[in-house]
Amino acid sequence: MNLVTKDYFYSNLYKGNDPASKKYLDQNSKFIREALKTFKEYDLAW
């Protein structure tokens, strides 16, 4: 249950003060989420 309720995206786990790194991680996470959504639509991921 902890895996479902906890947020594991790098942009949210990042503890540093560098806004550029935070932005990069957030954009990267969004791309990965969109890719996973596409895979799920075609039953290529679970």
N, C-alpha and C positions, 0 to 999 in steps of 0.2 A: 504493500500500500504506500510505503514511503516513496517508491520510485514514481508513482503516479502523482502524488501530491507535491513533491519537491521540484523546484525549477533547476534544471541542470544546464541551461544554455550558458555558454562562455561569457556572453555580454552581461549576464546577470550575476555571474560568479566572480567577475573581475573586480578586484579590490583596489586597483591602482588609481592614481589621480590624472592619468593622461587621457584627455578627451578624445584624441585621435585614435588611440587604441580601443577605447570604449566604442566609438562610432564604427570602426572597422569590424570589431567582433559582433556588433549588433547587425550590421549589414550582412556579414557572413552567415549569421544565424538565420536571418530572414531568407536568404537564398537557399540554405539547407532545408528549412521548413517547407518552402515552396517546392523544392525538388522531391521531398518525401511525400508531400500531398499529391503530386503528379504520379509518383510511383504507386501510391495507394489507390488512386483512381483506376489504374490499369492492373490492379491486383499483383503488382510486382514487389510490394512490401506489406508488412503487417503493422 
